[in-house]
Amino acid sequence: MDAEALVHDYLGRLDFAAGSLPPSRRAELAGEVRQHIEMALAEAGARDEVTVRNVLERLGPPDEIIAAEHGSDASSPGWANVAAVPAAARGSGWGAVEIVAILLLTLGAVWLPIIGPLLGLIFVWASARWTNRQKLIATGIVLVLAVLPVILLLGLQSGSTP
Amino acid sequence: MDVSLGALLILLVPLAGILAAIYLMVALIRRRRP
């Protein structure tokens, strides 16, 4: 079995094991695990069968990942094993995309009003470390607090001018 | 109206960005798995 087929097989077993999870969380989890695999392979600098097998072994069986998702497994599965996860993906999960997103949302909002936060949101959505729900909430905060009042006021202003 | 619109922009846009950023930062920090 070649390396890509191994990953595909692993993700297939994960998807099967995740049958009890909501579809959105299932897709999200599959994306996260695939990303972890890709990062671990990139860090290993090889994509041969042995390397892929090692990476998947460190992640642990799909059942353990799902058990950890349910919170029923207090012991740390390979999925959460620090050694299995590259530096960029462990800890609090900060990466270049996340840092740029935060900078654009904060400093960018001052330097480039409207454009800065909107660019920041693009980076937020490009990141794989936030869940879709978190991305939606952040987008909602920016849209509701910043964009909509401005649009409303501009509408009122143009409506009031003769 | 021009003044209030300008003030609103100056206040709300950074505030919105900062609030969203704080929310996302907390989410990332709390994302640590056991």
N, CA and C atoms of all chains as a GROMACS GRO file, in nm:
protein
  588
    1MET      N    1   0.085  -0.120   0.000
    1MET     CA    2   0.000   0.000   0.000
    1MET      C    3   0.089   0.125   0.000
    2ASP      N    4   0.062   0.219  -0.091
    2ASP     CA    5   0.149   0.337  -0.095
    2ASP      C    6   0.107   0.438   0.012
    3ALA      N    7   0.191   0.540   0.027
    3ALA     CA    8   0.174   0.635   0.137
    3ALA      C    9   0.038   0.705   0.133
    4GLU      N   10   0.000   0.751   0.014
    4GLU     CA   11  -0.126   0.824   0.003
    4GLU      C   12  -0.245   0.733   0.036
    5ALA      N   13  -0.234   0.610  -0.007
    5ALA     CA   14  -0.341   0.514   0.021
    5ALA      C   15  -0.352   0.488   0.171
    6LEU      N   16  -0.238   0.487   0.239
    6LEU     CA   17  -0.239   0.467   0.385
    6LEU      C   18  -0.314   0.581   0.454
    7VAL      N   19  -0.283   0.703   0.412
    7VAL     CA   20  -0.350   0.819   0.471
    7VAL      C   21  -0.499   0.813   0.441
    8HIS      N   22  -0.531   0.780   0.318
    8HIS     CA   23  -0.670   0.771   0.276
    8HIS      C   24  -0.744   0.665   0.358
    9ASP      N   25  -0.680   0.554   0.376
    9ASP     CA   26  -0.739   0.446   0.454
    9ASP      C   27  -0.761   0.490   0.599
   10TYR      N   28  -0.661   0.558   0.655
   10TYR     CA   29  -0.671   0.604   0.794
   10TYR      C   30  -0.788   0.702   0.809
   11LEU      N   31  -0.797   0.797   0.714
   11LEU     CA   32  -0.905   0.896   0.722
   11LEU      C   33  -1.041   0.829   0.701
   12GLY      N   34  -1.044   0.726   0.619
   12GLY     CA   35  -1.168   0.651   0.600
   12GLY      C   36  -1.212   0.584   0.729
   13ARG      N   37  -1.114   0.525   0.799
   13ARG     CA   38  -1.148   0.459   0.927
   13ARG      C   39  -1.190   0.562   1.031
   14LEU      N   40  -1.126   0.678   1.025
   14LEU     CA   41  -1.163   0.787   1.117
   14LEU      C   42  -1.306   0.831   1.091
   15ASP      N   43  -1.339   0.846   0.963
   15ASP     CA   44  -1.473   0.890   0.926
   15ASP      C   45  -1.577   0.788   0.972
   16PHE      N   46  -1.543   0.661   0.956
   16PHE     CA   47  -1.635   0.555   0.999
   16PHE      C   48  -1.654   0.559   1.151
   17ALA      N   49  -1.542   0.576   1.222
   17ALA     CA   50  -1.549   0.578   1.368
   17ALA      C   51  -1.622   0.701   1.419
   18ALA      N   52  -1.622   0.808   1.335
   18ALA     CA   53  -1.682   0.934   1.379
   18ALA      C   54  -1.831   0.941   1.348
   19GLY      N   55  -1.889   0.827   1.316
   19GLY     CA   56  -2.030   0.824   1.278
   19GLY      C   57  -2.124   0.886   1.380
   20SER      N   58  -2.083   0.885   1.508
   20SER     CA   59  -2.171   0.937   1.612
   20SER      C   60  -2.160   1.089   1.627
   21LEU      N   61  -2.060   1.148   1.561
   21LEU     CA   62  -2.041   1.293   1.574
   21LEU      C   63  -2.130   1.366   1.474
   22PRO      N   64  -2.163   1.492   1.503
   22PRO     CA   65  -2.240   1.570   1.404
   22PRO      C   66  -2.157   1.584   1.275
   23PRO      N   67  -2.225   1.585   1.160
   23PRO     CA   68  -2.153   1.590   1.032
   23PRO      C   69  -2.052   1.706   1.022
   24SER      N   70  -2.089   1.822   1.075
   24SER     CA   71  -1.998   1.937   1.064
   24SER      C   72  -1.870   1.911   1.143
   25ARG      N   73  -1.887   1.855   1.265
   25ARG     CA   74  -1.769   1.828   1.349
   25ARG      C   75  -1.684   1.716   1.287
   26ARG      N   76  -1.754   1.623   1.222
   26ARG     CA   77  -1.686   1.511   1.157
   26ARG      C   78  -1.594   1.562   1.047
   27ALA      N   79  -1.648   1.651   0.965
   27ALA     CA   80  -1.570   1.706   0.854
   27ALA      C   81  -1.454   1.789   0.908
   28GLU      N   82  -1.483   1.863   1.013
   28GLU     CA   83  -1.382   1.949   1.074
   28GLU      C   84  -1.268   1.865   1.131
   29LEU      N   85  -1.306   1.759   1.200
   29LEU     CA   86  -1.207   1.670   1.262
   29LEU      C   87  -1.120   1.604   1.155
   30ALA      N   88  -1.185   1.560   1.046
   30ALA     CA   89  -1.109   1.498   0.936
   30ALA      C   90  -1.008   1.597   0.880
   31GLY      N   91  -1.051   1.723   0.866
   31GLY     CA   92  -0.961   1.827   0.815
   31GLY      C   93  -0.844   1.850   0.909
   32GLU      N   94  -0.875   1.854   1.039
   32GLU     CA   95  -0.770   1.878   1.138
   32GLU      C   96  -0.668   1.763   1.137
   33VAL      N   97  -0.719   1.641   1.134
   33VAL     CA   98  -0.629   1.525   1.137
   33VAL      C   99  -0.544   1.521   1.011
   34ARG      N  100  -0.608   1.549   0.896
   34ARG     CA  101  -0.531   1.550   0.771
   34ARG      C  102  -0.421   1.656   0.778
   35GLN      N  103  -0.456   1.771   0.834
   35GLN     CA  104  -0.356   1.878   0.846
   35GLN      C  105  -0.240   1.834   0.935
   36HIS      N  106  -0.273   1.769   1.044
   36HIS     CA  107  -0.168   1.720   1.135
   36HIS      C  108  -0.078   1.620   1.063
   37ILE      N  109  -0.141   1.534   0.984
   37ILE     CA  110  -0.062   1.435   0.911
   37ILE      C  111   0.031   1.506   0.813
   38GLU      N  112  -0.026   1.603   0.739
   38GLU     CA  113   0.055   1.674   0.639
   38GLU      C  114   0.172   1.746   0.706
   39MET      N  115   0.143   1.810   0.819
   39MET     CA  116   0.249   1.884   0.888
   39MET      C  117   0.356   1.789   0.943
   40ALA      N  118   0.312   1.677   0.996
   40ALA     CA  119   0.408   1.580   1.049
   40ALA      C  120   0.496   1.526   0.937
   41LEU      N  121   0.434   1.502   0.820
   41LEU     CA  122   0.511   1.452   0.706
   41LEU      C  123   0.608   1.559   0.655
   42ALA      N  124   0.562   1.682   0.654
   42ALA     CA  125   0.648   1.791   0.609
   42ALA      C  126   0.768   1.804   0.704
   43GLU      N  127   0.739   1.788   0.833
   43GLU     CA  128   0.847   1.800   0.932
   43GLU      C  129   0.945   1.683   0.919
   44ALA      N  130   0.890   1.566   0.887
   44ALA     CA  131   0.976   1.448   0.871
   44ALA      C  132   1.059   1.457   0.744
   45GLY      N  133   1.011   1.534   0.648
   45GLY     CA  134   1.086   1.553   0.524
   45GLY      C  135   1.080   1.434   0.431
   46ALA      N  136   0.986   1.346   0.452
   46ALA     CA  137   0.972   1.230   0.363
   46ALA      C  138   0.826   1.189   0.361
   47ARG      N  139   0.788   1.122   0.252
   47ARG     CA  140   0.649   1.077   0.240
   47ARG      C  141   0.644   0.929   0.202
   48ASP      N  142   0.749   0.858   0.239
   48ASP     CA  143   0.752   0.717   0.205
   48ASP      C  144   0.660   0.639   0.300
   49GLU      N  145   0.639   0.515   0.268
   49GLU     CA  146   0.543   0.434   0.342
   49GLU      C  147   0.580   0.422   0.490
   50VAL      N  148   0.708   0.404   0.518
   50VAL     CA  149   0.751   0.386   0.658
   50VAL      C  150   0.722   0.514   0.738
   51THR      N  151   0.755   0.630   0.678
   51THR     CA  152   0.732   0.757   0.748
   51THR      C  153   0.583   0.775   0.775
   52VAL      N  154   0.502   0.749   0.673
   52VAL     CA  155   0.356   0.765   0.690
   52VAL      C  156   0.304   0.671   0.798
   53ARG      N  157   0.353   0.548   0.796
   53ARG     CA  158   0.308   0.452   0.899
   53ARG      C  159   0.345   0.502   1.038
   54ASN      N  160   0.466   0.557   1.051
   54ASN     CA  161   0.510   0.610   1.182
   54ASN      C  162   0.421   0.725   1.227
   55VAL      N  163   0.392   0.814   1.134
   55VAL     CA  164   0.309   0.931   1.168
   55VAL      C  165   0.170   0.885   1.213
   56LEU      N  166   0.113   0.791   1.138
   56LEU     CA  167  -0.021   0.743   1.171
   56LEU      C  168  -0.022   0.667   1.303
   57GLU      N  169   0.088   0.594   1.326
   57GLU     CA  170   0.099   0.520   1.452
   57GLU      C  171   0.104   0.617   1.570
   58ARG      N  172   0.177   0.728   1.553
   58ARG     CA  173   0.187   0.825   1.662
   58ARG      C  174   0.053   0.894   1.685
   59LEU      N  175  -0.024   0.911   1.580
   59LEU     CA  176  -0.156   0.972   1.597
   59LEU      C  177  -0.248   0.882   1.679
   60GLY      N  178  -0.229   0.753   1.664
   60GLY     CA  179  -0.312   0.659   1.738
   60GLY      C  180  -0.429   0.612   1.654
   61PRO      N  181  -0.496   0.507   1.701
   61PRO     CA  182  -0.610   0.453   1.626
   61PRO      C  183  -0.723   0.556   1.616
   62PRO      N  184  -0.796   0.556   1.506
   62PRO     CA  185  -0.909   0.649   1.491
   62PRO      C  186  -1.008   0.641   1.606
   63ASP      N  187  -1.028   0.520   1.657
   63ASP     CA  188  -1.123   0.503   1.768
   63ASP      C  189  -1.084   0.587   1.889
   64GLU      N  190  -0.953   0.595   1.913
   64GLU     CA  191  -0.905   0.674   2.028
   64GLU      C  192  -0.930   0.822   2.007
   65ILE      N  193  -0.913   0.865   1.885
   65ILE     CA  194  -0.937   1.007   1.855
   65ILE      C  195  -1.083   1.041   1.880
   66ILE      N  196  -1.170   0.953   1.834
   66ILE     CA  197  -1.314   0.977   1.852
   66ILE      C  198  -1.349   0.969   2.001
   67ALA      N  199  -1.287   0.874   2.073
   67ALA     CA  200  -1.313   0.863   2.217
   67ALA      C  201  -1.271   0.993   2.286
   68ALA      N  202  -1.157   1.048   2.244
   68ALA     CA  203  -1.111   1.174   2.302
   68ALA      C  204  -1.208   1.287   2.269
   69GLU      N  205  -1.266   1.280   2.148
   69GLU     CA  206  -1.365   1.380   2.108
   69GLU      C  207  -1.486   1.376   2.200
   70HIS      N  208  -1.525   1.256   2.236
   70HIS     CA  209  -1.640   1.241   2.324
   70HIS      C  210  -1.605   1.273   2.469
   71GLY      N  211  -1.475   1.288   2.494
   71GLY     CA  212  -1.433   1.318   2.630
   71GLY      C  213  -1.440   1.198   2.721
   72SER      N  214  -1.456   1.080   2.662
   72SER     CA  215  -1.469   0.960   2.745
   72SER      C  216  -1.334   0.900   2.778
   73ASP      N  217  -1.232   0.945   2.706
   73ASP     CA  218  -1.100   0.887   2.729
   73ASP      C  219  -1.010   0.992   2.793
   74ALA      N  220  -0.989   0.974   2.922
   74ALA     CA  221  -0.909   1.073   2.994
   74ALA      C  222  -0.762   1.064   2.958
   75SER      N  223  -0.718   0.942   2.920
   75SER     CA  224  -0.577   0.930   2.885
   75SER      C  225  -0.553   0.996   2.751
   76SER      N  226  -0.434   1.049   2.735
   76SER     CA  227  -0.406   1.124   2.615
   76SER      C  228  -0.379   1.031   2.498
   77PRO      N  229  -0.461   1.036   2.395
   77PRO     CA  230  -0.436   0.951   2.280
   77PRO      C  231  -0.324   1.009   2.194
   78GLY      N  232  -0.281   0.931   2.098
   78GLY     CA  233  -0.174   0.977   2.010
   78GLY      C  234  -0.209   1.107   1.942
   79TRP      N  235  -0.336   1.126   1.914
   79TRP     CA  236  -0.384   1.249   1.851
   79TRP      C  237  -0.340   1.372   1.928
   80ALA      N  238  -0.341   1.358   2.061
   80ALA     CA  239  -0.304   1.472   2.144
   80ALA      C  240  -0.159   1.464   2.189
   81ASN      N  241  -0.092   1.359   2.143
   81ASN     CA  242   0.046   1.341   2.185
   81ASN      C  243   0.135   1.449   2.125
   82VAL      N  244   0.204   1.522   2.209
   82VAL     CA  245   0.285   1.634   2.162
   82VAL      C  246   0.388   1.587   2.060
   83ALA      N  247   0.443   1.470   2.083
   83ALA     CA  248   0.548   1.422   1.994
   83ALA      C  249   0.495   1.397   1.854
   84ALA      N  250   0.365   1.372   1.845
   84ALA     CA  251   0.310   1.340   1.714
   84ALA      C  252   0.277   1.465   1.633
   85VAL      N  253   0.270   1.575   1.701
   85VAL     CA  254   0.223   1.695   1.634
   85VAL      C  255   0.338   1.794   1.617
   86PRO      N  256   0.356   1.844   1.498
   86PRO     CA  257   0.465   1.938   1.475
   86PRO      C  258   0.450   2.065   1.558
   87ALA      N  259   0.562   2.134   1.575
   87ALA     CA  260   0.564   2.251   1.663
   87ALA      C  261   0.457   2.354   1.628
   88ALA      N  262   0.438   2.375   1.499
   88ALA     CA  263   0.343   2.480   1.459
   88ALA      C  264   0.200   2.448   1.498
   89ALA      N  265   0.170   2.320   1.516
   89ALA     CA  266   0.032   2.283   1.543
   89ALA      C  267   0.006   2.256   1.690
   90ARG      N  268   0.109   2.252   1.773
   90ARG     CA  269   0.083   2.221   1.912
   90ARG      C  270   0.079   2.349   1.996
   91GLY      N  271   0.071   2.330   2.126
   91GLY     CA  272   0.062   2.446   2.213
   91GLY      C  273  -0.070   2.515   2.189
   92SER      N  274  -0.066   2.647   2.190
   92SER     CA  275  -0.190   2.720   2.172
   92SER      C  276  -0.229   2.728   2.026
   93GLY      N  277  -0.148   2.675   1.936
   93GLY     CA  278  -0.187   2.668   1.797
   93GLY      C  279  -0.158   2.791   1.716
   94TRP      N  280  -0.061   2.869   1.756
   94TRP     CA  281  -0.030   2.990   1.680
   94TRP      C  282   0.052   2.957   1.556
   95GLY      N  283   0.009   3.011   1.445
   95GLY     CA  284   0.084   2.998   1.321
   95GLY      C  285   0.088   3.134   1.253
   96ALA      N  286   0.158   3.140   1.141
   96ALA     CA  287   0.172   3.269   1.071
   96ALA      C  288   0.035   3.325   1.031
   97VAL      N  289  -0.052   3.238   0.982
   97VAL     CA  290  -0.183   3.285   0.936
   97VAL      C  291  -0.262   3.345   1.053
   98GLU      N  292  -0.253   3.280   1.168
   98GLU     CA  293  -0.329   3.327   1.285
   98GLU      C  294  -0.274   3.461   1.333
   99ILE      N  295  -0.141   3.473   1.334
   99ILE     CA  296  -0.080   3.598   1.380
   99ILE      C  297  -0.116   3.713   1.287
  100VAL      N  298  -0.108   3.688   1.156
  100VAL     CA  299  -0.143   3.794   1.059
  100VAL      C  300  -0.291   3.831   1.076
  101ALA      N  301  -0.375   3.730   1.096
  101ALA     CA  302  -0.518   3.757   1.113
  101ALA      C  303  -0.543   3.847   1.234
  102ILE      N  304  -0.479   3.814   1.346
  102ILE     CA  305  -0.498   3.893   1.469
  102ILE      C  306  -0.443   4.035   1.449
  103LEU      N  307  -0.326   4.046   1.385
  103LEU     CA  308  -0.268   4.180   1.363
  103LEU      C  309  -0.359   4.264   1.273
  104LEU      N  310  -0.414   4.202   1.169
  104LEU     CA  311  -0.501   4.278   1.079
  104LEU      C  312  -0.630   4.319   1.149
  105LEU      N  313  -0.679   4.232   1.238
  105LEU     CA  314  -0.803   4.264   1.309
  105LEU      C  315  -0.783   4.376   1.412
  106THR      N  316  -0.663   4.384   1.466
  106THR     CA  317  -0.639   4.485   1.571
  106THR      C  318  -0.570   4.608   1.513
  107LEU      N  319  -0.442   4.596   1.482
  107LEU     CA  320  -0.367   4.711   1.428
  107LEU      C  321  -0.420   4.749   1.290
  108GLY      N  322  -0.456   4.647   1.212
  108GLY     CA  323  -0.508   4.673   1.078
  108GLY      C  324  -0.635   4.756   1.080
  109ALA      N  325  -0.714   4.738   1.187
  109ALA     CA  326  -0.839   4.814   1.197
  109ALA      C  327  -0.812   4.962   1.217
  110VAL      N  328  -0.696   4.993   1.277
  110VAL     CA  329  -0.661   5.134   1.300
  110VAL      C  330  -0.595   5.192   1.176
  111TRP      N  331  -0.504   5.114   1.117
  111TRP     CA  332  -0.430   5.165   1.001
  111TRP      C  333  -0.514   5.165   0.874
  112LEU      N  334  -0.592   5.060   0.857
  112LEU     CA  335  -0.673   5.047   0.736
  112LEU      C  336  -0.818   5.021   0.775
  113PRO      N  337  -0.888   5.125   0.819
  113PRO     CA  338  -1.026   5.103   0.862
  113PRO      C  339  -1.107   5.030   0.754
  114ILE      N  340  -1.192   4.940   0.799
  114ILE     CA  341  -1.275   4.854   0.714
  114ILE      C  342  -1.190   4.750   0.640
  115ILE      N  343  -1.091   4.796   0.562
  115ILE     CA  344  -1.013   4.702   0.480
  115ILE      C  345  -0.932   4.608   0.572
  116GLY      N  346  -0.870   4.666   0.675
  116GLY     CA  347  -0.788   4.585   0.766
  116GLY      C  348  -0.864   4.469   0.827
  117PRO      N  349  -0.977   4.497   0.894
  117PRO     CA  350  -1.053   4.386   0.952
  117PRO      C  351  -1.105   4.287   0.848
  118LEU      N  352  -1.144   4.339   0.731
  118LEU     CA  353  -1.194   4.247   0.628
  118LEU      C  354  -1.082   4.155   0.580
  119LEU      N  355  -0.962   4.210   0.562
  119LEU     CA  356  -0.847   4.126   0.526
  119LEU      C  357  -0.819   4.027   0.639
  120GLY      N  358  -0.831   4.077   0.762
  120GLY     CA  359  -0.810   3.989   0.878
  120GLY      C  360  -0.907   3.872   0.876
  121LEU      N  361  -1.031   3.899   0.840
  121LEU     CA  362  -1.131   3.792   0.834
  121LEU      C  363  -1.095   3.690   0.726
  122ILE      N  364  -1.036   3.738   0.616
  122ILE     CA  365  -0.994   3.645   0.510
  122ILE      C  366  -0.889   3.549   0.566
  123PHE      N  367  -0.796   3.605   0.644
  123PHE     CA  368  -0.694   3.519   0.704
  123PHE      C  369  -0.756   3.425   0.809
  124VAL      N  370  -0.854   3.477   0.882
  124VAL     CA  371  -0.922   3.392   0.981
  124VAL      C  372  -0.983   3.270   0.911
  125TRP      N  373  -1.051   3.295   0.799
  125TRP     CA  374  -1.117   3.185   0.728
  125TRP      C  375  -1.015   3.094   0.660
  126ALA      N  376  -0.894   3.148   0.633
  126ALA     CA  377  -0.791   3.065   0.571
  126ALA      C  378  -0.726   2.972   0.673
  127SER      N  379  -0.739   3.006   0.800
  127SER     CA  380  -0.676   2.926   0.904
  127SER      C  381  -0.753   2.797   0.928
  128ALA      N  382  -0.678   2.691   0.956
  128ALA     CA  383  -0.743   2.563   0.987
  128ALA      C  384  -0.752   2.543   1.138
  129ARG      N  385  -0.700   2.638   1.216
  129ARG     CA  386  -0.694   2.616   1.361
  129ARG      C  387  -0.819   2.663   1.434
  130TRP      N  388  -0.896   2.747   1.369
  130TRP     CA  389  -1.023   2.787   1.430
  130TRP      C  390  -1.133   2.704   1.369
  131THR      N  391  -1.236   2.676   1.449
  131THR     CA  392  -1.349   2.600   1.396
  131THR      C  393  -1.436   2.696   1.315
  132ASN      N  394  -1.521   2.638   1.233
  132ASN     CA  395  -1.611   2.720   1.151
  132ASN      C  396  -1.701   2.807   1.239
  133ARG      N  397  -1.739   2.751   1.354
  133ARG     CA  398  -1.826   2.827   1.445
  133ARG      C  399  -1.753   2.950   1.497
  134GLN      N  400  -1.625   2.930   1.535
  134GLN     CA  401  -1.547   3.042   1.585
  134GLN      C  402  -1.526   3.147   1.476
  135LYS      N  403  -1.503   3.099   1.354
  135LYS     CA  404  -1.485   3.192   1.242
  135LYS      C  405  -1.613   3.272   1.218
  136LEU      N  406  -1.726   3.203   1.227
  136LEU     CA  407  -1.854   3.271   1.205
  136LEU      C  408  -1.880   3.376   1.312
  137ILE      N  409  -1.847   3.341   1.437
  137ILE     CA  410  -1.870   3.437   1.547
  137ILE      C  411  -1.781   3.559   1.528
  138ALA      N  412  -1.653   3.537   1.494
  138ALA     CA  413  -1.561   3.649   1.473
  138ALA      C  414  -1.610   3.737   1.357
  139THR      N  415  -1.655   3.672   1.250
  139THR     CA  416  -1.707   3.747   1.136
  139THR      C  417  -1.830   3.827   1.178
  140GLY      N  418  -1.914   3.764   1.257
  140GLY     CA  419  -2.034   3.833   1.305
  140GLY      C  420  -2.000   3.955   1.388
  141ILE      N  421  -1.902   3.941   1.476
  141ILE     CA  422  -1.862   4.055   1.561
  141ILE      C  423  -1.820   4.172   1.472
  142VAL      N  424  -1.734   4.143   1.374
  142VAL     CA  425  -1.684   4.251   1.288
  142VAL      C  426  -1.797   4.311   1.205
  143LEU      N  427  -1.879   4.225   1.147
  143LEU     CA  428  -1.986   4.277   1.060
  143LEU      C  429  -2.088   4.358   1.139
  144VAL      N  430  -2.129   4.303   1.252
  144VAL     CA  431  -2.234   4.371   1.328
  144VAL      C  432  -2.182   4.502   1.387
  145LEU      N  433  -2.062   4.496   1.444
  145LEU     CA  434  -2.012   4.616   1.513
  145LEU      C  435  -1.954   4.721   1.419
  146ALA      N  436  -1.897   4.678   1.309
  146ALA     CA  437  -1.824   4.774   1.226
  146ALA      C  438  -1.893   4.805   1.094
  147VAL      N  439  -1.929   4.704   1.024
  147VAL     CA  440  -1.972   4.728   0.885
  147VAL      C  441  -2.118   4.772   0.878
  148LEU      N  442  -2.206   4.700   0.948
  148LEU     CA  443  -2.348   4.731   0.935
  148LEU      C  444  -2.385   4.873   0.981
  149PRO      N  445  -2.337   4.920   1.098
  149PRO     CA  446  -2.370   5.057   1.138
  149PRO      C  447  -2.324   5.160   1.036
  150VAL      N  448  -2.208   5.134   0.978
  150VAL     CA  449  -2.155   5.229   0.880
  150VAL      C  450  -2.244   5.231   0.756
  151ILE      N  451  -2.282   5.112   0.713
  151ILE     CA  452  -2.370   5.105   0.595
  151ILE      C  453  -2.504   5.172   0.625
  152LEU      N  454  -2.557   5.145   0.744
  152LEU     CA  455  -2.684   5.207   0.782
  152LEU      C  456  -2.673   5.358   0.786
  153LEU      N  457  -2.565   5.405   0.847
  153LEU     CA  458  -2.548   5.550   0.858
  153LEU      C  459  -2.529   5.613   0.721
  154LEU      N  460  -2.452   5.546   0.636
  154LEU     CA  461  -2.432   5.599   0.500
  154LEU      C  462  -2.566   5.604   0.427
  155GLY      N  463  -2.648   5.502   0.450
  155GLY     CA  464  -2.780   5.500   0.388
  155GLY      C  465  -2.866   5.613   0.438
  156LEU      N  466  -2.863   5.635   0.572
  156LEU     CA  467  -2.940   5.745   0.630
  156LEU      C  468  -2.891   5.879   0.577
  157GLN      N  469  -2.758   5.890   0.568
  157GLN     CA  470  -2.698   6.016   0.524
  157GLN      C  471  -2.740   6.048   0.381
  158SER      N  472  -2.730   5.946   0.294
  158SER     CA  473  -2.764   5.972   0.153
  158SER      C  474  -2.914   5.996   0.140
  159GLY      N  475  -2.993   5.933   0.229
  159GLY     CA  476  -3.137   5.954   0.226
  159GLY      C  477  -3.178   6.090   0.273
  160SER      N  478  -3.098   6.149   0.363
  160SER     CA  479  -3.135   6.280   0.420
  160SER      C  480  -3.089   6.396   0.335
  161THR      N  481  -2.992   6.372   0.243
  161THR     CA  482  -2.944   6.482   0.159
  161THR      C  483  -3.044   6.507   0.048
  162PRO      N  484  -3.071   6.636   0.017
  162PRO     CA  485  -3.172   6.667  -0.085
  162PRO      C  486  -3.127   6.629  -0.226
  163MET      N  487  -2.384   6.512   1.102
  163MET     CA  488  -2.385   6.372   1.062
  163MET      C  489  -2.246   6.324   1.021
  164ASP      N  490  -2.171   6.412   0.951
  164ASP     CA  491  -2.036   6.376   0.909
  164ASP      C  492  -1.948   6.345   1.030
  165VAL      N  493  -1.963   6.431   1.133
  165VAL     CA  494  -1.880   6.413   1.252
  165VAL      C  495  -1.915   6.283   1.322
  166SER      N  496  -2.045   6.258   1.336
  166SER     CA  497  -2.086   6.136   1.408
  166SER      C  498  -2.047   6.012   1.329
  167LEU      N  499  -2.055   6.020   1.198
  167LEU     CA  500  -2.016   5.905   1.116
  167LEU      C  501  -1.866   5.878   1.130
  168GLY      N  502  -1.790   5.987   1.127
  168GLY     CA  503  -1.645   5.973   1.144
  168GLY      C  504  -1.612   5.915   1.280
  169ALA      N  505  -1.680   5.966   1.383
  169ALA     CA  506  -1.655   5.918   1.520
  169ALA      C  507  -1.692   5.772   1.533
  170LEU      N  508  -1.803   5.737   1.469
  170LEU     CA  509  -1.848   5.598   1.474
  170LEU      C  510  -1.746   5.505   1.408
  171LEU      N  511  -1.695   5.550   1.294
  171LEU     CA  512  -1.594   5.470   1.223
  171LEU      C  513  -1.470   5.453   1.310
  172ILE      N  514  -1.426   5.565   1.367
  172ILE     CA  515  -1.303   5.562   1.446
  172ILE      C  516  -1.319   5.472   1.568
  173LEU      N  517  -1.438   5.475   1.627
  173LEU     CA  518  -1.459   5.395   1.749
  173LEU      C  519  -1.493   5.249   1.720
  174LEU      N  520  -1.586   5.230   1.631
  174LEU     CA  521  -1.641   5.095   1.615
  174LEU      C  522  -1.552   5.000   1.537
  175VAL      N  523  -1.485   5.051   1.435
  175VAL     CA  524  -1.405   4.959   1.351
  175VAL      C  525  -1.291   4.896   1.432
  176PRO      N  526  -1.209   4.977   1.500
  176PRO     CA  527  -1.105   4.911   1.583
  176PRO      C  528  -1.166   4.826   1.694
  177LEU      N  529  -1.275   4.874   1.752
  177LEU     CA  530  -1.338   4.798   1.860
  177LEU      C  531  -1.385   4.661   1.810
  178ALA      N  532  -1.446   4.661   1.693
  178ALA     CA  533  -1.493   4.534   1.637
  178ALA      C  534  -1.376   4.441   1.610
  179GLY      N  535  -1.272   4.496   1.550
  179GLY     CA  536  -1.155   4.412   1.521
  179GLY      C  537  -1.092   4.358   1.647
  180ILE      N  538  -1.080   4.444   1.748
  180ILE     CA  539  -1.016   4.402   1.873
  180ILE      C  540  -1.101   4.297   1.944
  181LEU      N  541  -1.232   4.317   1.946
  181LEU     CA  542  -1.320   4.218   2.010
  181LEU      C  543  -1.311   4.083   1.939
  182ALA      N  544  -1.313   4.087   1.805
  182ALA     CA  545  -1.303   3.962   1.730
  182ALA      C  546  -1.168   3.896   1.756
  183ALA      N  547  -1.063   3.978   1.761
  183ALA     CA  548  -0.928   3.925   1.784
  183ALA      C  549  -0.918   3.862   1.922
  184ILE      N  550  -0.976   3.928   2.023
  184ILE     CA  551  -0.972   3.873   2.159
  184ILE      C  552  -1.045   3.738   2.162
  185TYR      N  553  -1.160   3.735   2.098
  185TYR     CA  554  -1.238   3.610   2.095
  185TYR      C  555  -1.156   3.498   2.031
  186LEU      N  556  -1.092   3.530   1.918
  186LEU     CA  557  -1.015   3.427   1.846
  186LEU      C  558  -0.891   3.384   1.925
  187MET      N  559  -0.828   3.481   1.992
  187MET     CA  560  -0.708   3.447   2.072
  187MET      C  561  -0.747   3.353   2.186
  188VAL      N  562  -0.857   3.387   2.254
  188VAL     CA  563  -0.903   3.301   2.363
  188VAL      C  564  -0.936   3.162   2.309
  189ALA      N  565  -0.999   3.158   2.192
  189ALA     CA  566  -1.034   3.028   2.132
  189ALA      C  567  -0.910   2.947   2.104
  190LEU      N  568  -0.805   3.012   2.054
  190LEU     CA  569  -0.681   2.940   2.024
  190LEU      C  570  -0.613   2.890   2.151
  191ILE      N  571  -0.614   2.974   2.253
  191ILE     CA  572  -0.549   2.935   2.379
  191ILE      C  573  -0.624   2.820   2.444
  192ARG      N  574  -0.756   2.826   2.436
  192ARG     CA  575  -0.837   2.720   2.499
  192ARG      C  576  -0.842   2.594   2.416
  193ARG      N  577  -0.788   2.602   2.293
  193ARG     CA  578  -0.795   2.489   2.201
  193ARG      C  579  -0.704   2.374   2.245
  194ARG      N  580  -0.611   2.404   2.336
  194ARG     CA  581  -0.516   2.300   2.381
  194ARG      C  582  -0.592   2.178   2.425
  195ARG      N  583  -0.550   2.065   2.373
  195ARG     CA  584  -0.616   1.941   2.411
  195ARG      C  585  -0.546   1.879   2.531
  196PRO      N  586  -0.623   1.800   2.610
  196PRO     CA  587  -0.562   1.741   2.729
  196PRO      C  588  -0.449   1.645   2.695
   0.00000   0.00000   0.00000
